[in-house]
């Protein structure tokens, strides 16, 4: 029997909702916005009085969000040492969150198939072990 290669809509939904129930997904969903809001507050603390492009909290939040998602346009940037350090942390953590989300979504597609392959390999190993035992019984 040939297995289907593409996910059906119901199978995809089942996998997606299964991923949403995982604690790591829930943790990332909670930590992501908290990270953006805290990063914006730290950036605002260092830049508000010095940098006219980041003089409002919403400007700092805009920069933090665009930097964390790697879509920054360069229209605003930190100028103080503290702001630059916060910016480095935001850029690094943003890429970690990005790759974490990619890994979680890849798990939707790969995990069930990997489990099926592991079962197949295990059954082949069991069959080989059984055949080896039969061969050793027949040889003197």
Secondary structure, DSSP 8 states (H G I E B T S, - for coil): -----S--HHHHHHHHHHHHTSHHHHHHHHHHHHHHHHHHHHHHHHHTTT-GGG-SHHHHHHHHHHHHTT---SSS---SHHHHHHHHHHHHHHHHHHHHHHHHHHHHHHHHHHHHHHHHHHHHHHHHHHHHHHHHHH--
